[in-house]
Amino acid sequence: MLSADALLSDLAAARGLLVAVSGGPDSLALLAIAADWSKGAGRPPVFAATFNHGFREASRDEAQACARIAQDLGVPHAILDWTGAKPASRIQEEARNARYNALVAHAGTLGADVLLTAHHADDQAETILFRLMRGSAIGGLAGMKTRRDIGGITHVRPLLHLRKADLVALCVDRGLPFINDPSNADPRFARTGLRRLAPLLEEAGMGVDAFARLAVRAARAEAALVAGTADLACRAVRVREPALTRLDSGVLAQAPAELALRLLMGEIARIGRAPRLEQAEAVAAHLREALSAHAPFRTTLGGVLIELKRDSEVVISPETPRATPVIP
């Protein structure tokens, strides 16, 4: 189940792998797997790095413990300190962004083109539940992707199909001394409450495996919707310029609501700013009502003007800046 070859064989052509290590059992298990795999002939070098957020006094000691474990495994390690003022709100989100920025920058200095993180199946289930509770669109319910590009580096999550218990067992078997981050139990963070729900959901049949099935099916539906939106664009877009889109209102009116919404959101984001889903849903619904009633329609969203013209076109263009009043 934890075969290094099975998990990392498709990364053999990489220039280098950087493993993000926090000191928890999941990241230490990934580090051990990557270290073992890199010993094979022709394999890319493996590096490790720990992001020291500095929120707790013990965080520096924990980072140094990661460095010692990496050294024992024969992997070069670096501690990436988060310096400067820390955020007072959205702490986890800001810390996550800072962590990825630091890891991507460090990978670049090493010449590594792949960043490995140890997100596992339990994390995936938690992410999907969190997005479900926040009213995510279908694409969000597909959960975390196994691969994505981040700052020109390929971010890979090779453990997404494995349970945390398997990773803990590997650490115990290898004698790797892992830590449990106390922030995982901090009631200030929304995900802490979700972790408390996990045993109840598992008992009710909504465990990790159920969320994994949902992720697969949501990803399949999302792929179909992306293809459908592209096809609609081919039929509906009359003009697409850097600051202008003209859509055939008849084609748009006949299109499935979800596809019309996605096309509209994409063009708004292209010309102006990406709107929030609930805002775009309201605008799209009102636009479709106007199309059906042959009624006038004009509104703004995301810094653009959306207007239904009499010549059967929906025109999306930059919003005219509001005049600033002159104060004598």
Secondary structure, 3 states (H helix, E strand, C coil): CCCHHHHHHHHCCCCCEEEECCCCHHHHHHHHHHHHHHCCCCCCCEEEEEEECCCCCCHHHHHHHHHHHHHHCCCCEEEEECCCCCCCCCHHHHHHHHHHHHHHHHHHHHCCCEEECCCCHHHHHHHHHHHHHCCCCCCHHHCCCCEEEECCEEEECCCCCCCHHHHHHHHHHHCCCCCCCHHHHCCCCHHHHHHHHHHHHHHCCCCHHHHHHHHHHHHHHHHHHHHHHHHHHHHHEEEEECCEEEEEHHHHHHCCHHHHHHHHHHHHHHHCCCCCHHHHHHHHHHHHHHHHHCCCEEEEECCEEEEECCCCEEEEEECCCCCCCCCC
